[in-house]
Amino acid sequence: MAKGDDTLQKKKNKAIRKRNNRSSSALSVKVSAAIAAKKRRKAGKRRLCQGMCYSLPTPEDPFNDRHGKEDFKTKGPKNKTLPKKDETVPLIEKDASRRKGSHDVKISKKSYHLEKENESDKATDNLGKESIITSESENTEETETEDDLCGAQQNHREISEFPSKFVFWCLSSIENALREGDAYTDGEGNSLFANSWGLEFSKCYATGKDVMETSGNSATNEQIAWVVSGAADTFVGKELQGVSFSSPFLIFLVPSQEKATQVRKVCKPLKSIGIHTVSIHPGASLDHQIHGLKSCEPEFLVSTPERLLELVSLKAIDISAVSMLVVDGLNAICSAGHSDTLKSIKKFISGNPRLLVFNDCFSHTYIAMVQNLLTGPICRLSLNNSITSLSSCIIQSVEVCTSEDKLVKGIQAKHPFWSSGIHNSKLLYILRNEVKCDKLVKYLKSKGCSISLDSESVDSNSRVSVVYLEHISTTDIGVYDVVVLPSFVPSMDSYVHILTKMARGSVNGVLHSSLTKRDTELAEPLVEILEQCGQKVPPTLKDLQNTSK
């Protein structure tokens, strides 16, 4: 008798029940599959079908043939030690509880500075046509590994001529604040990112040398914004590396209370990241400022020279460990009789701080003051191509002599150079081919000087060199601090070329020139250049000028 369908089904069900009842702790196939999938997911391993569930078609793979394999990355084993979840460090604040009106600025290991650096979605490529858009995550993961943090710090601290994203963020904050207060003076529609002076300043700042600004004006809001943004970038980077500061990081010396208010207004937006700026000037009582400095430790200090020296003398503030010193309005400061005050302030600062001097005075009487401030190699910064700007801090020494005395004058110009004590300075003689200087060349050869008479190459390692005038366009005269013209150049264009190209790396430039009666026609334009540059005009040159008239 054939068995019916019901009998077969009952028998099959009985076998299934018997298999499932063999072990009371056994799980169903569905549950076992779910557990296995969960284990694979935690281990970072998925089946191909599961990977497809997490991928979508893209323009490069419209039919999803690759199942999103390019975008799918497995998660490696967690072998690294993670920082504690509740570990927080102060970014800038040294003692926030002591500051009146200050906020308790505390962040996680992923600091505010690195957050702005690493979470910038778009950085401007054409500097001004696009703005920086930063995304601020509300739920920031605090389990970032120590290696990732150190890597981000290392990438940030790489010196580059191009400003960092954090500098752009500071500029954006300052620009927004200035536009709200109608204090933006660079023209409506122009961004700080496109400021040509700021880009040149970044290149000079990246070299690590002191900077001398020779445009002839005091600092504008835009220039102040670039300076304080660069200083803030350096300061926060050092804080992240664990460097502590017992003194203000930046001191910004200004000639008046109005200028101090202007600088502090530009620095005020940086308070959101913990950089506190204090302004001290004679407009407030001394006791009030002493009490205020005791209750806070500012990172940036804006001050007039006389009030700062007074507070330092009373030991109300310590400036021995200042890392950066900016001097603005040098002409007004020296005209008010505070030259000695500047020298005293610099003596109170130990170490080797970075200096930025806005040299707005071209008179020869202030050259000694600039030389006292800027003792090392410098970068000249100016967008003004005038003769006075390019020849700033270069002394023009002019002598009128007979033709027989020119050789003696040329040799004598060498002796002050050797005895000046400027160890890194170089001397260059520029000769005219049509003027015989055989005795001078023979004398310099005997002293081991580099002579370039038939070729256009000059030994850059030689301290004293000689070159003919026709080779001057192919010679790098910017490395020479002292240039001697035993025979005056035949045209004023050559003189201006030498004056504006020499001594590019120091403030100790000297240009010696010798004129004779045959140079009478050049006396008048030379006097005009000397007067324009604020140089002394010798009486003998005045007499030669009157002779030409």
Contacts in CASP RR format, 6 or more apart in sequence:
PFRMAT RR
TARGET T0000
AUTHOR 0000-0000-0000
METHOD contacts of the structure
MODEL  1
MAKGDDTLQKKKNKAIRKRNNRSSSALSVKVSAAIAAKKRRKAGKRRLCQ
GMCYSLPTPEDPFNDRHGKEDFKTKGPKNKTLPKKDETVPLIEKDASRRK
GSHDVKISKKSYHLEKENESDKATDNLGKESIITSESENTEETETEDDLC
GAQQNHREISEFPSKFVFWCLSSIENALREGDAYTDGEGNSLFANSWGLE
FSKCYATGKDVMETSGNSATNEQIAWVVSGAADTFVGKELQGVSFSSPFL
IFLVPSQEKATQVRKVCKPLKSIGIHTVSIHPGASLDHQIHGLKSCEPEF
LVSTPERLLELVSLKAIDISAVSMLVVDGLNAICSAGHSDTLKSIKKFIS
GNPRLLVFNDCFSHTYIAMVQNLLTGPICRLSLNNSITSLSSCIIQSVEV
CTSEDKLVKGIQAKHPFWSSGIHNSKLLYILRNEVKCDKLVKYLKSKGCS
ISLDSESVDSNSRVSVVYLEHISTTDIGVYDVVVLPSFVPSMDSYVHILT
KMARGSVNGVLHSSLTKRDTELAEPLVEILEQCGQKVPPTLKDLQNTSK
20 26 0 8 1.000
27 35 0 8 1.000
37 50 0 8 1.000
40 46 0 8 1.000
40 47 0 8 1.000
40 50 0 8 1.000
41 50 0 8 1.000
44 74 0 8 1.000
44 75 0 8 1.000
44 76 0 8 1.000
45 74 0 8 1.000
46 54 0 8 1.000
48 67 0 8 1.000
51 67 0 8 1.000
51 68 0 8 1.000
51 72 0 8 1.000
52 64 0 8 1.000
52 67 0 8 1.000
52 68 0 8 1.000
54 72 0 8 1.000
55 64 0 8 1.000
55 67 0 8 1.000
55 68 0 8 1.000
55 71 0 8 1.000
55 72 0 8 1.000
56 64 0 8 1.000
57 63 0 8 1.000
57 64 0 8 1.000
58 68 0 8 1.000
61 68 0 8 1.000
80 145 0 8 1.000
80 146 0 8 1.000
80 147 0 8 1.000
81 145 0 8 1.000
81 146 0 8 1.000
82 143 0 8 1.000
82 145 0 8 1.000
83 109 0 8 1.000
83 142 0 8 1.000
83 143 0 8 1.000
83 144 0 8 1.000
83 145 0 8 1.000
83 146 0 8 1.000
85 142 0 8 1.000
85 143 0 8 1.000
87 108 0 8 1.000
87 109 0 8 1.000
87 142 0 8 1.000
88 106 0 8 1.000
88 107 0 8 1.000
88 108 0 8 1.000
88 109 0 8 1.000
89 106 0 8 1.000
89 107 0 8 1.000
89 108 0 8 1.000
89 109 0 8 1.000
89 111 0 8 1.000
90 96 0 8 1.000
90 105 0 8 1.000
90 106 0 8 1.000
90 107 0 8 1.000
91 105 0 8 1.000
91 106 0 8 1.000
91 107 0 8 1.000
91 111 0 8 1.000
91 112 0 8 1.000
91 113 0 8 1.000
91 236 0 8 1.000
91 239 0 8 1.000
91 273 0 8 1.000
91 274 0 8 1.000
92 105 0 8 1.000
92 235 0 8 1.000
92 236 0 8 1.000
92 239 0 8 1.000
92 273 0 8 1.000
92 274 0 8 1.000
92 275 0 8 1.000
92 276 0 8 1.000
92 299 0 8 1.000
93 99 0 8 1.000
93 102 0 8 1.000
93 104 0 8 1.000
93 105 0 8 1.000
93 106 0 8 1.000
93 274 0 8 1.000
94 244 0 8 1.000
94 297 0 8 1.000
95 297 0 8 1.000
96 102 0 8 1.000
96 103 0 8 1.000
96 104 0 8 1.000
96 105 0 8 1.000
97 104 0 8 1.000
98 295 0 8 1.000
98 296 0 8 1.000
98 297 0 8 1.000
99 276 0 8 1.000
99 295 0 8 1.000
99 296 0 8 1.000
100 292 0 8 1.000
100 295 0 8 1.000
100 296 0 8 1.000
102 276 0 8 1.000
102 296 0 8 1.000
105 112 0 8 1.000
105 273 0 8 1.000
105 274 0 8 1.000
108 140 0 8 1.000
108 142 0 8 1.000
109 142 0 8 1.000
109 144 0 8 1.000
109 146 0 8 1.000
109 149 0 8 1.000
110 140 0 8 1.000
110 141 0 8 1.000
110 142 0 8 1.000
110 144 0 8 1.000
110 149 0 8 1.000
111 236 0 8 1.000
111 240 0 8 1.000
112 273 0 8 1.000
113 156 0 8 1.000
113 166 0 8 1.000
113 236 0 8 1.000
113 237 0 8 1.000
113 240 0 8 1.000
113 273 0 8 1.000
114 149 0 8 1.000
114 152 0 8 1.000
114 153 0 8 1.000
114 156 0 8 1.000
114 240 0 8 1.000
115 136 0 8 1.000
115 140 0 8 1.000
116 134 0 8 1.000
116 165 0 8 1.000
116 166 0 8 1.000
116 169 0 8 1.000
117 152 0 8 1.000
117 156 0 8 1.000
117 164 0 8 1.000
117 165 0 8 1.000
117 166 0 8 1.000
118 152 0 8 1.000
119 134 0 8 1.000
119 135 0 8 1.000
119 136 0 8 1.000
119 137 0 8 1.000
120 132 0 8 1.000
120 133 0 8 1.000
120 134 0 8 1.000
120 135 0 8 1.000
120 165 0 8 1.000
120 168 0 8 1.000
120 169 0 8 1.000
121 133 0 8 1.000
121 134 0 8 1.000
121 135 0 8 1.000
122 130 0 8 1.000
122 132 0 8 1.000
122 133 0 8 1.000
123 132 0 8 1.000
123 165 0 8 1.000
123 168 0 8 1.000
124 130 0 8 1.000
124 131 0 8 1.000
124 132 0 8 1.000
124 168 0 8 1.000
124 193 0 8 1.000
127 191 0 8 1.000
127 193 0 8 1.000
127 194 0 8 1.000
127 199 0 8 1.000
128 191 0 8 1.000
128 193 0 8 1.000
128 194 0 8 1.000
129 194 0 8 1.000
131 172 0 8 1.000
131 191 0 8 1.000
131 193 0 8 1.000
132 165 0 8 1.000
132 168 0 8 1.000
132 169 0 8 1.000
132 172 0 8 1.000
134 169 0 8 1.000
153 237 0 8 1.000
153 240 0 8 1.000
153 241 0 8 1.000
156 164 0 8 1.000
156 166 0 8 1.000
156 237 0 8 1.000
157 237 0 8 1.000
157 241 0 8 1.000
159 206 0 8 1.000
160 206 0 8 1.000
161 202 0 8 1.000
161 203 0 8 1.000
161 206 0 8 1.000
162 202 0 8 1.000
163 199 0 8 1.000
163 202 0 8 1.000
163 229 0 8 1.000
163 230 0 8 1.000
163 233 0 8 1.000
164 233 0 8 1.000
166 232 0 8 1.000
166 233 0 8 1.000
166 236 0 8 1.000
167 202 0 8 1.000
167 229 0 8 1.000
167 230 0 8 1.000
167 232 0 8 1.000
167 233 0 8 1.000
168 193 0 8 1.000
170 225 0 8 1.000
170 228 0 8 1.000
170 229 0 8 1.000
170 230 0 8 1.000
170 232 0 8 1.000
170 233 0 8 1.000
170 269 0 8 1.000
170 270 0 8 1.000
171 192 0 8 1.000
171 193 0 8 1.000
171 225 0 8 1.000
171 226 0 8 1.000
171 229 0 8 1.000
172 192 0 8 1.000
173 269 0 8 1.000
173 270 0 8 1.000
173 272 0 8 1.000
174 192 0 8 1.000
174 225 0 8 1.000
174 228 0 8 1.000
174 229 0 8 1.000
174 266 0 8 1.000
174 269 0 8 1.000
174 270 0 8 1.000
175 184 0 8 1.000
175 191 0 8 1.000
175 192 0 8 1.000
175 225 0 8 1.000
176 269 0 8 1.000
177 265 0 8 1.000
177 268 0 8 1.000
177 269 0 8 1.000
178 184 0 8 1.000
178 221 0 8 1.000
178 225 0 8 1.000
178 265 0 8 1.000
178 266 0 8 1.000
183 221 0 8 1.000
183 265 0 8 1.000
184 221 0 8 1.000
185 220 0 8 1.000
185 221 0 8 1.000
185 222 0 8 1.000
186 192 0 8 1.000
186 195 0 8 1.000
186 220 0 8 1.000
186 221 0 8 1.000
186 222 0 8 1.000
192 222 0 8 1.000
192 225 0 8 1.000
192 226 0 8 1.000
195 222 0 8 1.000
195 226 0 8 1.000
196 383 0 8 1.000
197 222 0 8 1.000
197 223 0 8 1.000
197 226 0 8 1.000
197 381 0 8 1.000
197 383 0 8 1.000
198 222 0 8 1.000
198 223 0 8 1.000
198 226 0 8 1.000
200 381 0 8 1.000
200 383 0 8 1.000
201 211 0 8 1.000
201 223 0 8 1.000
201 226 0 8 1.000
201 227 0 8 1.000
201 381 0 8 1.000
202 226 0 8 1.000
202 230 0 8 1.000
204 211 0 8 1.000
204 379 0 8 1.000
204 381 0 8 1.000
205 211 0 8 1.000
205 230 0 8 1.000
207 379 0 8 1.000
208 354 0 8 1.000
209 376 0 8 1.000
209 377 0 8 1.000
209 378 0 8 1.000
209 379 0 8 1.000
210 354 0 8 1.000
210 355 0 8 1.000
210 356 0 8 1.000
210 357 0 8 1.000
210 374 0 8 1.000
210 376 0 8 1.000
210 377 0 8 1.000
210 378 0 8 1.000
210 379 0 8 1.000
211 355 0 8 1.000
211 356 0 8 1.000
211 357 0 8 1.000
211 378 0 8 1.000
211 379 0 8 1.000
211 381 0 8 1.000
212 356 0 8 1.000
212 357 0 8 1.000
212 359 0 8 1.000
212 370 0 8 1.000
212 374 0 8 1.000
212 378 0 8 1.000
212 379 0 8 1.000
212 380 0 8 1.000
212 381 0 8 1.000
212 392 0 8 1.000
212 393 0 8 1.000
212 507 0 8 1.000
213 219 0 8 1.000
213 223 0 8 1.000
213 356 0 8 1.000
213 357 0 8 1.000
213 358 0 8 1.000
213 359 0 8 1.000
213 381 0 8 1.000
213 382 0 8 1.000
214 359 0 8 1.000
214 380 0 8 1.000
214 381 0 8 1.000
214 382 0 8 1.000
214 384 0 8 1.000
214 389 0 8 1.000
214 390 0 8 1.000
214 392 0 8 1.000
214 393 0 8 1.000
215 360 0 8 1.000
215 382 0 8 1.000
215 383 0 8 1.000
215 384 0 8 1.000
215 389 0 8 1.000
216 358 0 8 1.000
216 359 0 8 1.000
216 360 0 8 1.000
216 361 0 8 1.000
216 362 0 8 1.000
216 382 0 8 1.000
216 384 0 8 1.000
216 388 0 8 1.000
216 389 0 8 1.000
217 358 0 8 1.000
217 360 0 8 1.000
218 255 0 8 1.000
218 259 0 8 1.000
218 328 0 8 1.000
218 329 0 8 1.000
218 332 0 8 1.000
218 358 0 8 1.000
218 360 0 8 1.000
219 227 0 8 1.000
219 263 0 8 1.000
219 326 0 8 1.000
219 328 0 8 1.000
219 329 0 8 1.000
219 358 0 8 1.000
221 262 0 8 1.000
221 266 0 8 1.000
223 358 0 8 1.000
224 262 0 8 1.000
224 263 0 8 1.000
224 266 0 8 1.000
224 267 0 8 1.000
225 266 0 8 1.000
227 326 0 8 1.000
227 356 0 8 1.000
228 250 0 8 1.000
228 252 0 8 1.000
228 266 0 8 1.000
228 267 0 8 1.000
228 270 0 8 1.000
228 300 0 8 1.000
231 249 0 8 1.000
231 250 0 8 1.000
231 300 0 8 1.000
231 324 0 8 1.000
232 270 0 8 1.000
232 273 0 8 1.000
232 275 0 8 1.000
234 323 0 8 1.000
234 324 0 8 1.000
235 245 0 8 1.000
235 249 0 8 1.000
235 250 0 8 1.000
235 275 0 8 1.000
235 299 0 8 1.000
235 323 0 8 1.000
236 273 0 8 1.000
236 275 0 8 1.000
238 245 0 8 1.000
245 299 0 8 1.000
245 321 0 8 1.000
245 323 0 8 1.000
246 318 0 8 1.000
246 321 0 8 1.000
247 317 0 8 1.000
247 318 0 8 1.000
247 319 0 8 1.000
247 320 0 8 1.000
247 321 0 8 1.000
247 322 0 8 1.000
248 297 0 8 1.000
248 298 0 8 1.000
248 299 0 8 1.000
248 300 0 8 1.000
248 301 0 8 1.000
248 317 0 8 1.000
248 319 0 8 1.000
248 322 0 8 1.000
249 299 0 8 1.000
249 300 0 8 1.000
249 322 0 8 1.000
249 323 0 8 1.000
249 324 0 8 1.000
250 299 0 8 1.000
250 300 0 8 1.000
250 301 0 8 1.000
250 322 0 8 1.000
250 323 0 8 1.000
250 324 0 8 1.000
250 325 0 8 1.000
250 326 0 8 1.000
251 301 0 8 1.000
251 303 0 8 1.000
251 308 0 8 1.000
251 319 0 8 1.000
251 322 0 8 1.000
251 324 0 8 1.000
251 325 0 8 1.000
251 326 0 8 1.000
252 263 0 8 1.000
252 300 0 8 1.000
252 301 0 8 1.000
252 302 0 8 1.000
252 303 0 8 1.000
252 326 0 8 1.000
252 328 0 8 1.000
253 303 0 8 1.000
253 304 0 8 1.000
253 305 0 8 1.000
253 308 0 8 1.000
253 325 0 8 1.000
253 326 0 8 1.000
253 327 0 8 1.000
253 328 0 8 1.000
253 333 0 8 1.000
253 342 0 8 1.000
253 345 0 8 1.000
254 260 0 8 1.000
254 263 0 8 1.000
254 302 0 8 1.000
254 303 0 8 1.000
254 304 0 8 1.000
254 328 0 8 1.000
254 329 0 8 1.000
255 304 0 8 1.000
255 328 0 8 1.000
255 329 0 8 1.000
255 332 0 8 1.000
255 333 0 8 1.000
255 336 0 8 1.000
256 281 0 8 1.000
256 304 0 8 1.000
256 332 0 8 1.000
257 281 0 8 1.000
257 282 0 8 1.000
257 283 0 8 1.000
257 304 0 8 1.000
259 328 0 8 1.000
259 329 0 8 1.000
260 279 0 8 1.000
260 280 0 8 1.000
260 281 0 8 1.000
260 302 0 8 1.000
260 303 0 8 1.000
260 304 0 8 1.000
261 279 0 8 1.000
263 279 0 8 1.000
263 302 0 8 1.000
263 328 0 8 1.000
264 277 0 8 1.000
264 278 0 8 1.000
264 279 0 8 1.000
264 302 0 8 1.000
267 275 0 8 1.000
267 277 0 8 1.000
267 300 0 8 1.000
267 302 0 8 1.000
268 277 0 8 1.000
270 277 0 8 1.000
270 300 0 8 1.000
271 277 0 8 1.000
274 299 0 8 1.000
275 299 0 8 1.000
275 300 0 8 1.000
276 296 0 8 1.000
276 297 0 8 1.000
276 298 0 8 1.000
276 299 0 8 1.000
276 300 0 8 1.000
277 298 0 8 1.000
277 299 0 8 1.000
277 300 0 8 1.000
277 301 0 8 1.000
277 302 0 8 1.000
278 292 0 8 1.000
278 293 0 8 1.000
278 296 0 8 1.000
278 298 0 8 1.000
278 300 0 8 1.000
278 301 0 8 1.000
278 302 0 8 1.000
279 302 0 8 1.000
279 303 0 8 1.000
280 289 0 8 1.000
280 293 0 8 1.000
280 301 0 8 1.000
280 302 0 8 1.000
280 303 0 8 1.000
280 304 0 8 1.000
280 307 0 8 1.000
280 308 0 8 1.000
280 311 0 8 1.000
281 303 0 8 1.000
281 304 0 8 1.000
281 307 0 8 1.000
282 304 0 8 1.000
282 306 0 8 1.000
282 307 0 8 1.000
286 307 0 8 1.000
286 310 0 8 1.000
286 311 0 8 1.000
289 307 0 8 1.000
289 311 0 8 1.000
289 316 0 8 1.000
290 311 0 8 1.000
290 314 0 8 1.000
290 316 0 8 1.000
293 311 0 8 1.000
293 316 0 8 1.000
293 317 0 8 1.000
294 316 0 8 1.000
301 308 0 8 1.000
301 317 0 8 1.000
301 319 0 8 1.000
303 311 0 8 1.000
305 333 0 8 1.000
305 338 0 8 1.000
305 341 0 8 1.000
305 342 0 8 1.000
305 345 0 8 1.000
306 338 0 8 1.000
306 341 0 8 1.000
308 317 0 8 1.000
308 319 0 8 1.000
308 345 0 8 1.000
309 341 0 8 1.000
309 344 0 8 1.000
309 345 0 8 1.000
311 317 0 8 1.000
312 318 0 8 1.000
312 319 0 8 1.000
312 345 0 8 1.000
312 348 0 8 1.000
319 345 0 8 1.000
319 348 0 8 1.000
319 349 0 8 1.000
320 348 0 8 1.000
320 349 0 8 1.000
320 350 0 8 1.000
321 350 0 8 1.000
321 351 0 8 1.000
322 349 0 8 1.000
322 353 0 8 1.000
323 353 0 8 1.000
323 354 0 8 1.000
324 353 0 8 1.000
324 354 0 8 1.000
324 355 0 8 1.000
324 356 0 8 1.000
325 346 0 8 1.000
325 349 0 8 1.000
325 353 0 8 1.000
325 354 0 8 1.000
325 355 0 8 1.000
325 356 0 8 1.000
326 355 0 8 1.000
326 356 0 8 1.000
326 357 0 8 1.000
326 358 0 8 1.000
327 333 0 8 1.000
327 342 0 8 1.000
327 355 0 8 1.000
327 356 0 8 1.000
327 357 0 8 1.000
327 358 0 8 1.000
327 373 0 8 1.000
328 358 0 8 1.000
329 358 0 8 1.000
329 360 0 8 1.000
330 357 0 8 1.000
330 358 0 8 1.000
330 359 0 8 1.000
330 360 0 8 1.000
330 361 0 8 1.000
330 366 0 8 1.000
330 369 0 8 1.000
330 370 0 8 1.000
331 360 0 8 1.000
331 361 0 8 1.000
331 366 0 8 1.000
332 360 0 8 1.000
333 339 0 8 1.000
333 341 0 8 1.000
333 342 0 8 1.000
334 342 0 8 1.000
334 361 0 8 1.000
334 366 0 8 1.000
334 369 0 8 1.000
339 369 0 8 1.000
342 369 0 8 1.000
342 372 0 8 1.000
342 373 0 8 1.000
343 372 0 8 1.000
346 372 0 8 1.000
346 373 0 8 1.000
355 373 0 8 1.000
355 374 0 8 1.000
357 370 0 8 1.000
357 373 0 8 1.000
357 374 0 8 1.000
359 366 0 8 1.000
359 370 0 8 1.000
359 392 0 8 1.000
359 393 0 8 1.000
362 388 0 8 1.000
362 389 0 8 1.000
362 392 0 8 1.000
362 533 0 8 1.000
362 534 0 8 1.000
363 534 0 8 1.000
364 395 0 8 1.000
364 534 0 8 1.000
364 535 0 8 1.000
364 536 0 8 1.000
367 393 0 8 1.000
367 395 0 8 1.000
367 507 0 8 1.000
370 393 0 8 1.000
370 507 0 8 1.000
371 393 0 8 1.000
371 507 0 8 1.000
371 508 0 8 1.000
374 507 0 8 1.000
376 506 0 8 1.000
377 424 0 8 1.000
377 505 0 8 1.000
377 506 0 8 1.000
378 505 0 8 1.000
378 506 0 8 1.000
378 507 0 8 1.000
379 505 0 8 1.000
380 390 0 8 1.000
380 392 0 8 1.000
380 504 0 8 1.000
380 505 0 8 1.000
382 389 0 8 1.000
382 390 0 8 1.000
382 392 0 8 1.000
387 496 0 8 1.000
387 499 0 8 1.000
387 500 0 8 1.000
387 529 0 8 1.000
387 532 0 8 1.000
387 533 0 8 1.000
388 532 0 8 1.000
388 533 0 8 1.000
388 534 0 8 1.000
390 499 0 8 1.000
390 500 0 8 1.000
391 499 0 8 1.000
391 500 0 8 1.000
391 533 0 8 1.000
393 503 0 8 1.000
393 507 0 8 1.000
393 508 0 8 1.000
393 509 0 8 1.000
394 499 0 8 1.000
394 502 0 8 1.000
394 503 0 8 1.000
394 509 0 8 1.000
394 510 0 8 1.000
394 511 0 8 1.000
395 509 0 8 1.000
395 510 0 8 1.000
395 511 0 8 1.000
395 535 0 8 1.000
396 499 0 8 1.000
396 511 0 8 1.000
396 513 0 8 1.000
396 529 0 8 1.000
396 530 0 8 1.000
396 533 0 8 1.000
396 535 0 8 1.000
397 510 0 8 1.000
397 511 0 8 1.000
397 512 0 8 1.000
397 513 0 8 1.000
398 513 0 8 1.000
398 515 0 8 1.000
398 526 0 8 1.000
398 530 0 8 1.000
398 537 0 8 1.000
398 538 0 8 1.000
398 541 0 8 1.000
399 409 0 8 1.000
399 512 0 8 1.000
399 513 0 8 1.000
399 514 0 8 1.000
399 515 0 8 1.000
399 538 0 8 1.000
399 540 0 8 1.000
400 514 0 8 1.000
400 515 0 8 1.000
400 516 0 8 1.000
400 538 0 8 1.000
400 540 0 8 1.000
400 541 0 8 1.000
400 543 0 8 1.000
400 544 0 8 1.000
401 409 0 8 1.000
401 514 0 8 1.000
401 515 0 8 1.000
401 516 0 8 1.000
402 516 0 8 1.000
403 516 0 8 1.000
406 486 0 8 1.000
406 487 0 8 1.000
406 514 0 8 1.000
406 516 0 8 1.000
407 437 0 8 1.000
407 439 0 8 1.000
407 440 0 8 1.000
407 486 0 8 1.000
409 486 0 8 1.000
409 514 0 8 1.000
410 429 0 8 1.000
410 440 0 8 1.000
410 484 0 8 1.000
410 486 0 8 1.000
410 512 0 8 1.000
410 514 0 8 1.000
411 440 0 8 1.000
411 443 0 8 1.000
413 482 0 8 1.000
413 484 0 8 1.000
413 512 0 8 1.000
414 427 0 8 1.000
414 464 0 8 1.000
414 484 0 8 1.000
417 425 0 8 1.000
417 427 0 8 1.000
417 482 0 8 1.000
422 481 0 8 1.000
422 508 0 8 1.000
424 506 0 8 1.000
425 463 0 8 1.000
425 481 0 8 1.000
425 482 0 8 1.000
425 506 0 8 1.000
425 508 0 8 1.000
426 462 0 8 1.000
426 463 0 8 1.000
426 464 0 8 1.000
426 465 0 8 1.000
426 479 0 8 1.000
426 480 0 8 1.000
426 481 0 8 1.000
426 482 0 8 1.000
427 463 0 8 1.000
427 464 0 8 1.000
427 465 0 8 1.000
427 480 0 8 1.000
427 481 0 8 1.000
427 482 0 8 1.000
427 483 0 8 1.000
427 484 0 8 1.000
428 464 0 8 1.000
428 465 0 8 1.000
428 466 0 8 1.000
428 467 0 8 1.000
428 477 0 8 1.000
428 480 0 8 1.000
428 482 0 8 1.000
428 483 0 8 1.000
428 484 0 8 1.000
428 502 0 8 1.000
429 440 0 8 1.000
429 444 0 8 1.000
429 449 0 8 1.000
429 464 0 8 1.000
429 465 0 8 1.000
429 466 0 8 1.000
429 467 0 8 1.000
429 483 0 8 1.000
429 484 0 8 1.000
429 486 0 8 1.000
430 467 0 8 1.000
430 468 0 8 1.000
430 469 0 8 1.000
430 472 0 8 1.000
430 483 0 8 1.000
430 484 0 8 1.000
430 485 0 8 1.000
430 489 0 8 1.000
430 498 0 8 1.000
431 437 0 8 1.000
431 440 0 8 1.000
431 441 0 8 1.000
431 453 0 8 1.000
431 466 0 8 1.000
431 467 0 8 1.000
431 468 0 8 1.000
431 469 0 8 1.000
431 486 0 8 1.000
431 487 0 8 1.000
432 468 0 8 1.000
432 469 0 8 1.000
432 487 0 8 1.000
432 489 0 8 1.000
432 490 0 8 1.000
433 468 0 8 1.000
433 469 0 8 1.000
433 470 0 8 1.000
435 486 0 8 1.000
435 487 0 8 1.000
437 486 0 8 1.000
437 487 0 8 1.000
440 486 0 8 1.000
441 451 0 8 1.000
441 453 0 8 1.000
441 466 0 8 1.000
444 451 0 8 1.000
444 464 0 8 1.000
444 466 0 8 1.000
445 451 0 8 1.000
447 464 0 8 1.000
448 462 0 8 1.000
448 464 0 8 1.000
449 462 0 8 1.000
449 464 0 8 1.000
449 465 0 8 1.000
449 466 0 8 1.000
450 458 0 8 1.000
450 459 0 8 1.000
450 462 0 8 1.000
450 464 0 8 1.000
450 465 0 8 1.000
450 466 0 8 1.000
451 465 0 8 1.000
451 466 0 8 1.000
452 458 0 8 1.000
452 459 0 8 1.000
452 465 0 8 1.000
452 466 0 8 1.000
452 467 0 8 1.000
452 468 0 8 1.000
452 471 0 8 1.000
452 475 0 8 1.000
453 466 0 8 1.000
453 467 0 8 1.000
453 468 0 8 1.000
455 471 0 8 1.000
456 471 0 8 1.000
456 474 0 8 1.000
456 475 0 8 1.000
458 465 0 8 1.000
458 467 0 8 1.000
458 471 0 8 1.000
458 475 0 8 1.000
458 476 0 8 1.000
459 465 0 8 1.000
460 476 0 8 1.000
460 479 0 8 1.000
465 480 0 8 1.000
467 475 0 8 1.000
469 489 0 8 1.000
469 494 0 8 1.000
472 494 0 8 1.000
472 497 0 8 1.000
472 498 0 8 1.000
473 497 0 8 1.000
477 483 0 8 1.000
477 498 0 8 1.000
477 501 0 8 1.000
477 502 0 8 1.000
478 501 0 8 1.000
478 502 0 8 1.000
478 503 0 8 1.000
478 504 0 8 1.000
478 505 0 8 1.000
479 504 0 8 1.000
479 505 0 8 1.000
480 502 0 8 1.000
480 503 0 8 1.000
481 502 0 8 1.000
481 503 0 8 1.000
481 506 0 8 1.000
481 508 0 8 1.000
481 509 0 8 1.000
481 510 0 8 1.000
482 509 0 8 1.000
482 510 0 8 1.000
482 511 0 8 1.000
482 512 0 8 1.000
483 498 0 8 1.000
483 502 0 8 1.000
483 510 0 8 1.000
483 511 0 8 1.000
483 512 0 8 1.000
484 512 0 8 1.000
485 495 0 8 1.000
485 498 0 8 1.000
485 511 0 8 1.000
485 512 0 8 1.000
485 513 0 8 1.000
485 514 0 8 1.000
486 514 0 8 1.000
487 514 0 8 1.000
488 495 0 8 1.000
488 513 0 8 1.000
488 514 0 8 1.000
488 515 0 8 1.000
488 516 0 8 1.000
488 519 0 8 1.000
488 522 0 8 1.000
489 495 0 8 1.000
489 498 0 8 1.000
491 522 0 8 1.000
492 522 0 8 1.000
492 525 0 8 1.000
492 526 0 8 1.000
492 529 0 8 1.000
495 513 0 8 1.000
495 526 0 8 1.000
495 529 0 8 1.000
496 529 0 8 1.000
498 511 0 8 1.000
499 511 0 8 1.000
499 529 0 8 1.000
502 509 0 8 1.000
502 511 0 8 1.000
503 509 0 8 1.000
513 526 0 8 1.000
515 522 0 8 1.000
515 523 0 8 1.000
515 526 0 8 1.000
515 541 0 8 1.000
515 544 0 8 1.000
517 544 0 8 1.000
517 547 0 8 1.000
519 544 0 8 1.000
520 544 0 8 1.000
520 547 0 8 1.000
520 548 0 8 1.000
521 548 0 8 1.000
523 541 0 8 1.000
523 544 0 8 1.000
523 545 0 8 1.000
523 547 0 8 1.000
523 548 0 8 1.000
524 545 0 8 1.000
524 548 0 8 1.000
524 549 0 8 1.000
526 541 0 8 1.000
527 537 0 8 1.000
527 541 0 8 1.000
527 542 0 8 1.000
527 545 0 8 1.000
530 536 0 8 1.000
530 537 0 8 1.000
530 541 0 8 1.000
531 537 0 8 1.000
END
